Amino acid sequence: MERVNRILSNPVFLDNLRKNEGAEEGRIFCHHNMEHFLDVARIAMLLNLQEGLGIAQDTVYGAALLHDIGRHEQYGAGTPHEVASARIALEILADCGYSREEAGEIAEAIAQHRDSCAAGKADLAGILYRADKASRACFCCKAQGQCNWSAERKNLELRW
């Protein structure tokens, strides 16, 4: 987990995390912050283990910590956050000791994390997609009634 801990102290990561927090100040819906990143990481690891995928822990955590890191760009400039996050992730991953191939795999999974085509995949993109959706605690959300997620998408029971 050495490389994961490097992400947590990386200046580019921390700067973008602060930008996300600023962009979501006053937001009543789900936030794209460290709590969300860690929820996604832990659920993705559970899926990885349950499905026997054998994806390295620091790969799963790297993808989860960075999958929404560019969310502020979507609010500010309209850039889809999966695109912004994949771009930002490449810079951070290179600085934190991930190989070019590992960074590419992680960036590709991040780029796909909102694409429903990834939902059934037995790979990093698939578990990142499923963990991201499963991470939301809709059953206890104060803004549930105002959320635009359909009833079918909302997590109204605890699963993870």
DSSP file with accessible surface (Angstrom, degrees, kcal/mol):
  #  RESIDUE AA STRUCTURE BP1 BP2  ACC     N-H-->O    O-->H-N    N-H-->O    O-->H-N    TCO  KAPPA ALPHA  PHI   PSI    X-CA   Y-CA   Z-CA
    1    1 A M     >        0   0   88      0, 0.0     4,-2.5     0, 0.0     5,-0.2   0.000 360.0 360.0 360.0   8.8    0.0    0.0    0.0
    2    2 A E  H  >  +     0   0  132      1,-0.2     4,-1.6     2,-0.2     5,-0.1   0.920 360.0  47.2 -58.0 -44.1    3.0    2.3   -0.2
    3    3 A R  H  > S+     0   0   41      1,-0.2     4,-1.6     2,-0.2    -1,-0.2   0.882 109.8  53.5 -68.9 -34.5    2.0    3.7   -3.6
    4    4 A V  H  > S+     0   0    3      1,-0.2     4,-1.8     2,-0.2    -1,-0.2   0.924 107.6  50.8 -63.4 -43.4   -1.6    4.2   -2.3
    5    5 A N  H  X S+     0   0   92     -4,-2.5     4,-0.9     1,-0.2    -1,-0.2   0.828 105.0  57.6 -66.6 -27.7   -0.2    6.2    0.6
    6    6 A R  H  X S+     0   0   95     -4,-1.6     4,-0.6    -5,-0.2     3,-0.5   0.880 103.6  53.4 -66.4 -37.5    1.8    8.3   -1.8
    7    7 A I  H >< S+     0   0    0     -4,-1.6     3,-1.4     1,-0.2    -2,-0.2   0.938 103.5  56.9 -59.0 -46.3   -1.4    9.2   -3.6
    8    8 A L  H 3< S+     0   0   59     -4,-1.8    -1,-0.2     1,-0.3    -2,-0.2   0.742 115.6  36.0 -60.6 -24.6   -2.9   10.4   -0.3
    9    9 A S  H 3< S+     0   0   82     -4,-0.9    -1,-0.3    -3,-0.5    -2,-0.2   0.357  86.8 123.8-109.1   5.5    0.0   12.8    0.2
   10   10 A N    <X  -     0   0    4     -3,-1.4     4,-2.9    -4,-0.6     5,-0.2  -0.472  60.2-139.1 -69.7 129.6    0.4   13.8   -3.5
   11   11 A P  H  > S+     0   0   92      0, 0.0     4,-2.4     0, 0.0     5,-0.2   0.855 102.6  50.5 -59.4 -36.6    0.1   17.6   -4.0
   12   12 A V  H  > S+     0   0   36      2,-0.2     4,-2.3     1,-0.2     5,-0.2   0.920 112.2  47.8 -68.4 -41.9   -1.9   17.2   -7.2
   13   13 A F  H  > S+     0   0    0      2,-0.2     4,-2.7     1,-0.2     5,-0.2   0.959 113.9  46.7 -60.2 -50.6   -4.3   14.8   -5.5
   14   14 A L  H  X S+     0   0   56     -4,-2.9     4,-2.4     1,-0.2    -2,-0.2   0.890 111.4  51.5 -62.9 -38.8   -4.7   17.1   -2.5
   15   15 A D  H  X S+     0   0   65     -4,-2.4     4,-2.0    -5,-0.2    -1,-0.2   0.933 113.2  44.2 -63.4 -45.4   -5.2   20.2   -4.6
   16   16 A N  H  X S+     0   0   11     -4,-2.3     4,-2.4     2,-0.2    56,-0.2   0.864 110.3  55.5 -70.4 -33.0   -8.0   18.5   -6.7
   17   17 A L  H  X S+     0   0   16     -4,-2.7     4,-2.4    -5,-0.2    -2,-0.2   0.937 109.0  47.8 -62.6 -44.1   -9.6   17.0   -3.6
   18   18 A R  H  X S+     0   0  144     -4,-2.4     4,-2.6     1,-0.2    -2,-0.2   0.892 110.0  52.8 -62.8 -39.3   -9.8   20.6   -2.1
   19   19 A K  H  X S+     0   0   96     -4,-2.0     4,-2.4     2,-0.2    -1,-0.2   0.900 108.6  49.9 -64.5 -40.0  -11.3   21.8   -5.5
   20   20 A N  H  X S+     0   0    0     -4,-2.4     4,-1.6     2,-0.2    -2,-0.2   0.938 110.9  49.6 -60.6 -47.0  -13.9   19.1   -5.3
   21   21 A E  H  < S+     0   0   97     -4,-2.4     4,-0.4     1,-0.2    -2,-0.2   0.913 112.3  47.6 -60.5 -42.6  -14.8   20.1   -1.7
   22   22 A G  H >< S+     0   0   46     -4,-2.6     3,-1.0     1,-0.2    -1,-0.2   0.906 110.9  50.7 -64.3 -41.6  -15.1   23.7   -2.7
   23   23 A A  H 3< S+     0   0   48     -4,-2.4    -1,-0.2     1,-0.2    -2,-0.2   0.764 114.5  44.7 -68.4 -24.9  -17.2   22.9   -5.7
   24   24 A E  T >< S+     0   0    2     -4,-1.6     3,-2.6    -3,-0.2    -1,-0.2   0.334  77.3 133.3-104.9   9.6  -19.6   20.8   -3.6
   25   25 A E  T <  S+     0   0  167     -3,-1.0     3,-0.1    -4,-0.4    -3,-0.1  -0.367  82.3  12.5 -60.1 126.4  -19.9   23.2   -0.7
   26   26 A G  T 3  S+     0   0   74      1,-0.3    -1,-0.3    -2,-0.1     2,-0.2   0.401  91.5 143.3  85.4  -4.6  -23.6   23.4    0.1
   27   27 A R    <   -     0   0   74     -3,-2.6    -1,-0.3     1,-0.1    -3,-0.1  -0.519  36.4-163.4 -69.3 132.3  -24.4   20.4   -2.1
   28   28 A I        +     0   0   94     -2,-0.2   115,-0.3    -3,-0.1    -1,-0.1   0.655  66.8  72.8 -90.5 -16.1  -27.2   18.4   -0.5
   29   29 A F  S    S-     0   0   67      1,-0.2   115,-0.0   113,-0.1    -2,-0.0  -0.249 103.5 -46.3 -91.1-177.5  -26.6   15.3   -2.7
   30   30 A C        -     0   0   45      1,-0.1     2,-0.3    -2,-0.1    -1,-0.2  -0.090  59.8-136.5 -49.9 141.6  -23.7   12.8   -2.6
   31   31 A H        -     0   0   64     -3,-0.1     2,-0.7    -4,-0.0    -1,-0.1  -0.668   7.2-136.8-102.4 158.6  -20.3   14.2   -2.3
   32   32 A H        +     0   0   11     -2,-0.3     2,-0.2   -12,-0.1    39,-0.1  -0.716  62.0 120.2-113.9  75.3  -17.1   13.2   -4.2
   33   33 A N  S  > S-     0   0   37     -2,-0.7     4,-2.7   -13,-0.1     5,-0.2  -0.565  81.2 -74.1-129.6-173.5  -14.7   13.3   -1.3
   34   34 A M  H  > S+     0   0   48      1,-0.2     4,-2.7     2,-0.2     5,-0.3   0.873 126.5  56.2 -60.2 -38.9  -12.3   11.1    0.6
   35   35 A E  H  > S+     0   0  133      1,-0.2     4,-2.3     2,-0.2    -1,-0.2   0.946 111.0  44.0 -58.8 -46.5  -15.2    9.3    2.4
   36   36 A H  H  > S+     0   0    3      2,-0.2     4,-2.7     1,-0.2     5,-0.2   0.932 112.1  53.0 -63.5 -45.0  -16.7    8.4   -1.0
   37   37 A F  H  X S+     0   0    0     -4,-2.7     4,-2.3     1,-0.2    -2,-0.2   0.916 112.1  44.9 -57.7 -44.2  -13.3    7.4   -2.4
   38   38 A L  H  X S+     0   0   44     -4,-2.7     4,-2.6     2,-0.2     5,-0.2   0.881 110.6  53.5 -70.7 -37.3  -12.6    5.0    0.5
   39   39 A D  H  X S+     0   0   60     -4,-2.3     4,-2.4    -5,-0.3     5,-0.3   0.947 111.6  46.2 -59.4 -45.5  -16.1    3.5    0.4
   40   40 A V  H  X S+     0   0    0     -4,-2.7     4,-2.8     1,-0.2     5,-0.2   0.925 111.8  51.9 -63.7 -42.5  -15.6    2.8   -3.3
   41   41 A A  H  X S+     0   0    0     -4,-2.3     4,-2.2    -5,-0.2    -1,-0.2   0.929 112.2  44.8 -60.4 -46.2  -12.1    1.3   -2.6
   42   42 A R  H  X S+     0   0  135     -4,-2.6     4,-2.0     2,-0.2    -1,-0.2   0.895 115.0  46.7 -70.6 -39.7  -13.3   -1.0    0.1
   43   43 A I  H  X S+     0   0   17     -4,-2.4     4,-2.6    -5,-0.2     5,-0.2   0.924 111.7  52.3 -66.7 -41.9  -16.4   -2.2   -1.8
   44   44 A A  H  X S+     0   0    2     -4,-2.8     4,-2.8    -5,-0.3    -2,-0.2   0.895 108.3  51.4 -60.9 -38.5  -14.2   -2.7   -4.9
   45   45 A M  H  X S+     0   0   27     -4,-2.2     4,-2.5    -5,-0.2    -1,-0.2   0.911 109.0  50.6 -65.1 -40.7  -11.8   -4.8   -2.9
   46   46 A L  H  X S+     0   0   77     -4,-2.0     4,-3.1     2,-0.2     5,-0.2   0.935 112.5  46.3 -60.8 -45.1  -14.7   -7.0   -1.6
   47   47 A L  H  X S+     0   0    9     -4,-2.6     4,-2.7     2,-0.2     6,-0.2   0.919 110.4  53.7 -62.2 -43.8  -15.9   -7.5   -5.2
   48   48 A N  H  <>S+     0   0    5     -4,-2.8     5,-2.1    -5,-0.2     6,-0.6   0.923 114.6  41.1 -55.8 -46.2  -12.3   -8.3   -6.3
   49   49 A L  H ><5S+     0   0  123     -4,-2.5     3,-0.9     3,-0.2    -2,-0.2   0.933 115.4  49.2 -70.6 -45.9  -12.0  -10.9   -3.6
   50   50 A Q  H 3<5S+     0   0  133     -4,-3.1    -2,-0.2     1,-0.3    -1,-0.2   0.858 116.0  43.3 -62.3 -36.9  -15.5  -12.4   -4.0
   51   51 A E  T 3<5S-     0   0   76     -4,-2.7    -1,-0.3    -5,-0.2    -2,-0.2   0.454 105.8-128.5 -90.2  -1.2  -15.1  -12.6   -7.8
   52   52 A G  T < 5 +     0   0   63     -3,-0.9    -3,-0.2    -4,-0.4    -4,-0.1   0.834  57.1 146.9  60.6  37.0  -11.6  -14.0   -7.6
   53   53 A L      < -     0   0   45     -5,-2.1    -4,-0.1    -6,-0.2    -1,-0.1   0.744  45.5-145.5 -78.5 -26.1  -10.2  -11.4  -10.0
   54   54 A G        +     0   0   75     -6,-0.6     2,-0.3     1,-0.2    -5,-0.1   0.748  34.7 163.8  69.9  24.5   -6.8  -11.2   -8.3
   55   55 A I        -     0   0   26      1,-0.1    -1,-0.2    -7,-0.1    -2,-0.1  -0.597  47.1-101.3 -76.6 134.2   -6.4   -7.5   -9.0
   56   56 A A    >>  -     0   0   51     -2,-0.3     4,-2.2     1,-0.1     3,-0.8  -0.244  24.1-125.9 -58.3 141.4   -3.6   -6.0   -6.9
   57   57 A Q  H 3> S+     0   0   94      1,-0.3     4,-2.9     2,-0.2     5,-0.3   0.883 109.9  52.2 -57.4 -41.9   -4.8   -4.1   -3.9
   58   58 A D  H 3> S+     0   0   31      1,-0.2     4,-1.7     2,-0.2    -1,-0.3   0.782 108.3  52.5 -72.6 -19.1   -2.9   -0.9   -4.8
   59   59 A T  H <> S+     0   0    6     -3,-0.8     4,-2.3     2,-0.2    -2,-0.2   0.932 111.7  45.1 -74.9 -46.0   -4.4   -1.0   -8.3
   60   60 A V  H  X S+     0   0    1     -4,-2.2     4,-2.5     1,-0.2    -2,-0.2   0.948 117.2  44.5 -61.7 -48.8   -7.9   -1.2   -6.9
   61   61 A Y  H  X S+     0   0   27     -4,-2.9     4,-2.9     1,-0.2     5,-0.2   0.901 111.0  54.3 -65.3 -39.9   -7.3    1.5   -4.3
   62   62 A G  H  X S+     0   0    0     -4,-1.7     4,-1.2    -5,-0.3    -1,-0.2   0.939 111.6  44.9 -58.8 -45.5   -5.5    3.7   -6.8
   63   63 A A  H  X S+     0   0    0     -4,-2.3     4,-1.3     1,-0.2     3,-0.2   0.930 115.4  47.1 -64.4 -44.2   -8.5    3.5   -9.2
   64   64 A A  H  < S+     0   0    0     -4,-2.5     4,-0.4     1,-0.2     3,-0.3   0.907 110.3  51.0 -68.2 -40.6  -11.0    4.2   -6.4
   65   65 A L  H  < S+     0   0    1     -4,-2.9    -1,-0.2     1,-0.2    -2,-0.2   0.797 120.9  34.8 -67.0 -24.6   -9.1    7.1   -4.9
   66   66 A L  H >< S+     0   0    0     -4,-1.2     3,-1.4    -5,-0.2     4,-0.3   0.524  86.0  97.9-108.5  -5.0   -8.9    8.8   -8.2
   67   67 A H  T 3< S+     0   0    0     -4,-1.3    18,-0.2    -3,-0.3    19,-0.1   0.772 101.6  22.3 -63.6 -26.8  -12.1    7.9  -10.0
   68   68 A D  T >  S+     0   0    1     -4,-0.4     3,-2.0    -3,-0.2    -1,-0.3   0.173  85.7 116.5-120.4  17.6  -13.9   11.2   -9.1
   69   69 A I  T <  S+     0   0    0     -3,-1.4     3,-0.4     1,-0.3   -49,-0.2   0.772  79.2  49.1 -64.2 -21.9  -10.8   13.4   -8.5
   70   70 A G  T >> S+     0   0    0     11,-0.4     3,-1.5    -4,-0.3     4,-0.8   0.203  72.5 115.6-100.9  18.3  -11.7   15.7  -11.4
   71   71 A R  H X>  +     0   0   31     -3,-2.0     4,-1.5     1,-0.3     3,-1.0   0.862  68.3  64.5 -56.6 -36.2  -15.4   16.2  -10.5
   72   72 A H  H 3> S+     0   0   25     -3,-0.4     4,-2.6     1,-0.3    -1,-0.3   0.824  94.7  60.2 -59.4 -29.1  -14.8   19.9   -9.9
   73   73 A E  H <>>S+     0   0   41     -3,-1.5     4,-2.4     2,-0.2     6,-1.3   0.840 101.1  54.0 -69.2 -30.2  -14.0   20.3  -13.7
   74   74 A Q  H <X5S+     0   0   52     -3,-1.0     4,-0.7    -4,-0.8    -1,-0.2   0.925 112.5  43.3 -68.3 -42.2  -17.5   19.0  -14.5
   75   75 A Y  H  <5S+     0   0   81     -4,-1.5    -2,-0.2     2,-0.1    -1,-0.2   0.914 124.6  35.0 -66.6 -42.2  -19.1   21.6  -12.3
   76   76 A G  H  <5S+     0   0   72     -4,-2.6    -3,-0.2    -5,-0.2    -2,-0.2   0.934 136.6  11.0 -82.5 -48.7  -16.8   24.4  -13.5
   77   77 A A  H  <5S-     0   0   81     -4,-2.4    -3,-0.2    -5,-0.2    -2,-0.1   0.448  95.5-113.4-114.1  -4.8  -16.1   23.8  -17.2
   78   78 A G     << +     0   0   54     -5,-0.9    -4,-0.3    -4,-0.7    -3,-0.1   0.536  61.9 151.8  82.6   5.7  -18.6   21.1  -18.1
   79   79 A T        -     0   0   42     -6,-1.3    -1,-0.3     1,-0.1    -2,-0.1  -0.551  58.2-105.8 -69.3 127.5  -15.8   18.5  -18.7
   80   80 A P    >>  -     0   0   57      0, 0.0     4,-2.2     0, 0.0     3,-0.8  -0.337  28.5-133.0 -53.4 131.4  -17.2   15.0  -18.0
   81   81 A H  H 3> S+     0   0    3      1,-0.3     4,-2.9     2,-0.2   -11,-0.4   0.787 102.9  59.7 -68.6 -22.5  -15.6   14.1  -14.7
   82   82 A E  H 3> S+     0   0   38      2,-0.2     4,-1.8     1,-0.2    -1,-0.3   0.876 108.9  45.8 -68.7 -33.6  -14.6   10.6  -15.9
   83   83 A V  H <> S+     0   0   80     -3,-0.8     4,-2.0     2,-0.2    -2,-0.2   0.940 116.2  44.1 -70.4 -49.5  -12.5   12.3  -18.6
   84   84 A A  H  X S+     0   0    0     -4,-2.2     4,-2.7     1,-0.2     5,-0.2   0.922 114.3  50.4 -61.9 -42.9  -11.0   14.9  -16.2
   85   85 A S  H  X S+     0   0    0     -4,-2.9     4,-2.8     1,-0.2    -1,-0.2   0.898 108.6  51.0 -65.7 -40.4  -10.3   12.3  -13.5
   86   86 A A  H  X S+     0   0   13     -4,-1.8     4,-1.7    -5,-0.2    -1,-0.2   0.918 112.7  47.2 -62.7 -41.8   -8.6    9.9  -16.0
   87   87 A R  H  X S+     0   0  128     -4,-2.0     4,-1.1     2,-0.2    -2,-0.2   0.946 115.1  44.1 -64.4 -48.8   -6.3   12.7  -17.2
   88   88 A I  H  X S+     0   0    6     -4,-2.7     4,-2.0     1,-0.2     3,-0.3   0.898 109.2  58.9 -63.8 -39.3   -5.5   13.9  -13.6
   89   89 A A  H  X S+     0   0    0     -4,-2.8     4,-3.4    -5,-0.2     5,-0.3   0.887  98.2  58.7 -59.3 -40.8   -5.0   10.3  -12.5
   90   90 A L  H  X S+     0   0   79     -4,-1.7     4,-1.9     1,-0.2    -1,-0.2   0.907 107.7  46.3 -57.4 -42.8   -2.2    9.7  -15.0
   91   91 A E  H  X S+     0   0  118     -4,-1.1     4,-1.6    -3,-0.3    -1,-0.2   0.936 116.1  44.4 -65.0 -46.0   -0.2   12.5  -13.6
   92   92 A I  H  X S+     0   0    0     -4,-2.0     4,-1.0     1,-0.2    -2,-0.2   0.935 112.5  50.8 -66.1 -45.9   -0.7   11.4  -10.0
   93   93 A L  H ><>S+     0   0    0     -4,-3.4     5,-2.2     1,-0.2     3,-0.6   0.894 108.3  52.1 -61.9 -40.8    0.0    7.7  -10.7
   94   94 A A  H ><5S+     0   0   70     -4,-1.9     3,-0.9    -5,-0.3    -1,-0.2   0.896 111.0  48.4 -62.2 -37.7    3.2    8.4  -12.5
   95   95 A D  H 3<5S+     0   0  109     -4,-1.6    -1,-0.2     1,-0.2    -2,-0.2   0.671 109.0  54.9 -75.3 -16.8    4.4   10.5   -9.6
   96   96 A C  T <<5S-     0   0    2     -4,-1.0    -1,-0.2    -3,-0.6    -2,-0.2   0.252 122.3 -94.3-106.6  11.1    3.4    7.7   -7.1
   97   97 A G  T < 5S+     0   0   38     -3,-0.9     2,-0.3     1,-0.3    -3,-0.2   0.544  74.2 141.3  95.6   7.5    5.4    4.8   -8.6
   98   98 A Y      < -     0   0   11     -5,-2.2    -1,-0.3    -6,-0.2    -2,-0.1  -0.623  52.3-116.5 -80.6 142.5    2.8    3.2  -10.9
   99   99 A S     >  -     0   0   43     -2,-0.3     4,-3.0     1,-0.1     5,-0.2  -0.269  26.6-106.0 -70.7 165.3    4.2    1.9  -14.2
  100  100 A R  H  > S+     0   0  216      1,-0.2     4,-2.2     2,-0.2     5,-0.1   0.896 122.9  49.4 -58.5 -39.3    2.9    3.3  -17.4
  101  101 A E  H  > S+     0   0  141      2,-0.2     4,-2.2     1,-0.2    -1,-0.2   0.922 112.1  46.7 -68.3 -44.4    0.9    0.1  -18.0
  102  102 A E  H  > S+     0   0   51      2,-0.2     4,-2.5     1,-0.2    -2,-0.2   0.930 113.0  49.4 -63.0 -44.7   -0.6    0.2  -14.5
  103  103 A A  H  X S+     0   0    6     -4,-3.0     4,-3.0     1,-0.2     5,-0.2   0.897 110.2  51.7 -61.7 -40.1   -1.5    3.8  -14.9
  104  104 A G  H  X S+     0   0   35     -4,-2.2     4,-2.3    -5,-0.2    -1,-0.2   0.908 109.9  48.5 -63.1 -43.1   -3.1    3.2  -18.3
  105  105 A E  H  X S+     0   0   93     -4,-2.2     4,-2.1     2,-0.2    -2,-0.2   0.922 114.5  45.9 -62.6 -44.2   -5.2    0.3  -16.9
  106  106 A I  H  X S+     0   0    0     -4,-2.5     4,-2.6     2,-0.2    -2,-0.2   0.936 112.5  49.8 -66.0 -45.7   -6.4    2.5  -14.0
  107  107 A A  H  X S+     0   0   10     -4,-3.0     4,-2.6     1,-0.2    -1,-0.2   0.898 110.2  51.3 -61.9 -38.8   -7.1    5.5  -16.2
  108  108 A E  H  X S+     0   0  107     -4,-2.3     4,-1.3     2,-0.2    -1,-0.2   0.916 110.0  49.1 -65.0 -41.5   -9.1    3.4  -18.6
  109  109 A A  H  X S+     0   0    2     -4,-2.1     4,-0.6     2,-0.2     3,-0.3   0.914 111.6  49.7 -63.5 -41.4  -11.2    2.0  -15.7
  110  110 A I  H >< S+     0   0    0     -4,-2.6     3,-1.2     1,-0.2     4,-0.2   0.925 107.7  53.7 -62.5 -43.4  -11.7    5.5  -14.4
  111  111 A A  H 3< S+     0   0   39     -4,-2.6     3,-0.3     1,-0.3    -1,-0.2   0.796 114.5  42.4 -62.2 -26.3  -12.8    6.6  -17.9
  112  112 A Q  H >< S+     0   0   26     -4,-1.3     3,-2.0    -3,-0.3     6,-0.3   0.454  81.2 103.7 -97.7  -1.3  -15.4    3.8  -17.9
  113  113 A H  T << S+     0   0    0     -3,-1.2    -1,-0.2    -4,-0.6    -2,-0.1   0.640  88.0  40.0 -68.5  -7.8  -16.7    4.1  -14.4
  114  114 A R  T 3  S+     0   0  111     -3,-0.3     2,-0.6    -4,-0.2    -1,-0.3   0.422  91.6 102.3-111.1  -1.0  -19.9    5.8  -15.5
  115  115 A D    X   -     0   0   76     -3,-2.0     3,-2.5     1,-0.1     4,-0.4  -0.747  63.8-149.7 -89.3 116.2  -20.5    3.6  -18.6
  116  116 A S  G >  S+     0   0   83     -2,-0.6     3,-1.2     1,-0.3     4,-0.4   0.714  93.0  73.9 -61.1 -17.5  -23.1    1.0  -17.9
  117  117 A C  G 3  S+     0   0   95      1,-0.3     3,-0.4     2,-0.1    -1,-0.3   0.773  92.2  56.6 -63.9 -24.2  -21.3   -1.3  -20.4
  118  118 A A  G X  S+     0   0    0     -3,-2.5     3,-1.7    -6,-0.3    -1,-0.3   0.670  82.0  91.1 -79.3 -15.5  -18.7   -1.8  -17.7
  119  119 A A  T <  S+     0   0   31     -3,-1.2    -1,-0.2    -4,-0.4    -2,-0.1   0.844  92.9  35.6 -52.2 -42.8  -21.3   -3.0  -15.2
  120  120 A G  T 3  S+     0   0   75     -3,-0.4    -1,-0.3    -4,-0.4    -2,-0.1   0.422  89.0 120.4 -95.3   3.1  -20.9   -6.7  -16.0
  121  121 A K    <   -     0   0   76     -3,-1.7     2,-0.9    -4,-0.1    -3,-0.0  -0.422  58.9-142.1 -73.1 142.0  -17.2   -6.8  -16.7
  122  122 A A  S    S+     0   0   75     -2,-0.1     2,-0.3     4,-0.1    -1,-0.1  -0.543  74.3  76.2 -97.7  63.4  -15.0   -9.0  -14.6
  123  123 A D  S  > S-     0   0   63     -2,-0.9     4,-2.4    -5,-0.2     5,-0.3  -0.863 102.3 -72.5-153.9-173.4  -12.1   -6.5  -14.5
  124  124 A L  H  > S+     0   0    5     -2,-0.3     4,-2.4     1,-0.2     5,-0.2   0.906 128.1  51.8 -59.9 -43.2  -11.0   -3.3  -12.8
  125  125 A A  H  > S+     0   0    4      1,-0.2     4,-2.4     2,-0.2    -1,-0.2   0.913 110.3  50.2 -61.1 -40.6  -13.5   -1.2  -14.8
  126  126 A G  H  > S+     0   0    0      2,-0.2     4,-2.4     1,-0.2     5,-0.2   0.931 112.7  43.1 -65.8 -46.4  -16.3   -3.5  -13.8
  127  127 A I  H  X S+     0   0    0     -4,-2.4     4,-2.7     2,-0.2     5,-0.2   0.873 113.6  52.9 -71.8 -30.5  -15.6   -3.6  -10.1
  128  128 A L  H  X S+     0   0    2     -4,-2.4     4,-2.4    -5,-0.3    -2,-0.2   0.938 110.9  47.2 -66.8 -43.9  -15.0    0.2  -10.1
  129  129 A Y  H  X S+     0   0   38     -4,-2.4     4,-1.9    -5,-0.2    -2,-0.2   0.953 116.6  43.0 -59.1 -51.8  -18.4    0.8  -11.8
  130  130 A R  H  X S+     0   0   57     -4,-2.4     4,-2.5     1,-0.2    -2,-0.2   0.899 114.6  49.3 -66.5 -40.1  -20.3   -1.5   -9.4
  131  131 A A  H  X S+     0   0    0     -4,-2.7     4,-1.4    -5,-0.2    -1,-0.2   0.901 108.4  54.0 -66.6 -39.4  -18.5   -0.3   -6.3
  132  132 A D  H  < S+     0   0   14     -4,-2.4     4,-0.3    -5,-0.2     3,-0.3   0.937 113.6  41.7 -59.9 -46.1  -19.2    3.4   -7.2
  133  133 A K  H >< S+     0   0   38     -4,-1.9     3,-0.9     1,-0.2    -2,-0.2   0.899 115.6  49.9 -69.9 -38.2  -22.9    2.7   -7.5
  134  134 A A  H 3< S+     0   0   12     -4,-2.5    -1,-0.2     1,-0.2    25,-0.2   0.674  94.9  74.9 -74.7 -15.2  -23.1    0.5   -4.4
  135  135 A S  T 3< S+     0   0   13     -4,-1.4     2,-0.5    -3,-0.3    -1,-0.2   0.657  71.7  98.0 -75.2 -14.5  -21.3    3.0   -2.3
  136  136 A R    <   -     0   0   31     -3,-0.9     2,-1.4    -4,-0.3     3,-0.2  -0.628  63.1-151.4 -84.0 125.9  -24.2    5.4   -1.9
  137  137 A A    >   +     0   0   46     -2,-0.5     3,-1.6     1,-0.2     4,-0.3  -0.494  32.3 158.4 -92.9  65.7  -26.2    5.0    1.3
  138  138 A C  G >   +     0   0   11     -2,-1.4     3,-1.4     1,-0.3    -1,-0.2   0.815  61.9  73.0 -60.6 -30.9  -29.5    6.2   -0.2
  139  139 A F  G 3  S+     0   0   91     16,-1.6    -1,-0.3     1,-0.3    17,-0.1   0.729 110.9  27.9 -60.4 -20.2  -31.5    4.4    2.6
  140  140 A C  G <  S+     0   0   88     -3,-1.6     2,-0.4     4,-0.0    -1,-0.3   0.229  89.8 126.8-125.5  16.9  -30.4    7.1    5.1
  141  141 A C    X   -     0   0   45     -3,-1.4     3,-1.3    -4,-0.3     4,-0.2  -0.600  50.8-150.6 -81.5 130.8  -29.9   10.1    2.8
  142  142 A K  T 3  S+     0   0  215     -2,-0.4     3,-0.3     1,-0.3    -1,-0.1   0.717  98.9  49.9 -70.2 -20.7  -31.7   13.3    3.9
  143  143 A A  T >> S+     0   0    3   -115,-0.3     3,-1.5     1,-0.2     4,-1.0   0.264  74.6 113.8-101.2  12.7  -31.9   14.3    0.2
  144  144 A Q  G X4 S+     0   0   63     -3,-1.3     3,-0.8     1,-0.3    -1,-0.2   0.875  74.1  53.7 -53.5 -42.1  -33.3   11.0   -1.1
  145  145 A G  G 34 S+     0   0   79     -3,-0.3    -1,-0.3     1,-0.2    -2,-0.1   0.756 112.9  43.4 -67.5 -21.9  -36.6   12.6   -2.1
  146  146 A Q  G <4 S+     0   0  132     -3,-1.5    -1,-0.2    -4,-0.1    -2,-0.2   0.504  88.8 112.1 -99.6  -7.3  -34.9   15.2   -4.2
  147  147 A C    <<  -     0   0   33     -4,-1.0    -3,-0.0    -3,-0.8  -118,-0.0  -0.409  62.5-143.7 -70.8 142.5  -32.4   12.9   -5.8
  148  148 A N        +     0   0  149     -2,-0.1     2,-0.2     2,-0.0    -1,-0.1   0.436  65.6 113.9 -88.5   1.4  -32.8   12.3   -9.5
  149  149 A W  S    S-     0   0   49     -5,-0.1     5,-0.1     1,-0.1    -2,-0.0  -0.531  74.7-113.6 -66.6 139.4  -31.7    8.7   -9.3
  150  150 A S    >>  -     0   0   49     -2,-0.2     4,-1.5     1,-0.1     3,-0.8  -0.283  25.0-108.1 -69.4 159.9  -34.5    6.4  -10.1
  151  151 A A  T 34 S+     0   0   65      1,-0.3     5,-0.2     2,-0.2    -1,-0.1   0.856 120.4  57.4 -57.7 -33.8  -36.0    4.2   -7.4
  152  152 A E  T 34 S+     0   0  166      1,-0.2    -1,-0.3     3,-0.1    -3,-0.0   0.815 108.5  45.4 -67.9 -31.0  -34.3    1.1   -9.1
  153  153 A R  T <4 S+     0   0  121     -3,-0.8    -1,-0.2     2,-0.1    -2,-0.2   0.725  91.3  99.4 -84.0 -25.5  -30.9    2.7   -8.8
  154  154 A K  S  < S-     0   0   35     -4,-1.5     2,-1.2     1,-0.1     3,-0.1  -0.404  75.5-128.6 -68.5 139.9  -31.1    3.9   -5.2
  155  155 A N        +     0   0   23    -19,-0.2   -16,-1.6     1,-0.2   -17,-0.1  -0.744  40.2 162.4 -87.8  93.3  -29.5    1.7   -2.6
  156  156 A L        +     0   0   85     -2,-1.2     2,-0.3   -18,-0.2    -1,-0.2   0.419  61.1  47.9 -96.8  -0.6  -32.4    1.4   -0.2
  157  157 A E  S    S-     0   0  153     -3,-0.1     2,-0.4     0, 0.0   -19,-0.1  -0.983  91.3-105.8-135.3 149.0  -31.0   -1.6    1.6
  158  158 A L        +     0   0  135     -2,-0.3    -2,-0.1     1,-0.2   -21,-0.0  -0.601  46.2 155.9 -75.8 125.7  -27.6   -2.2    3.1
  159  159 A R              0   0  159     -2,-0.4    -1,-0.2   -25,-0.2   -25,-0.0   0.560 360.0 360.0-120.2 -27.8  -25.6   -4.6    0.9
  160  160 A W              0   0   96    -26,-0.2    -1,-0.1  -114,-0.0  -117,-0.1  -0.801 360.0 360.0-124.6 360.0  -21.9   -3.9    1.6
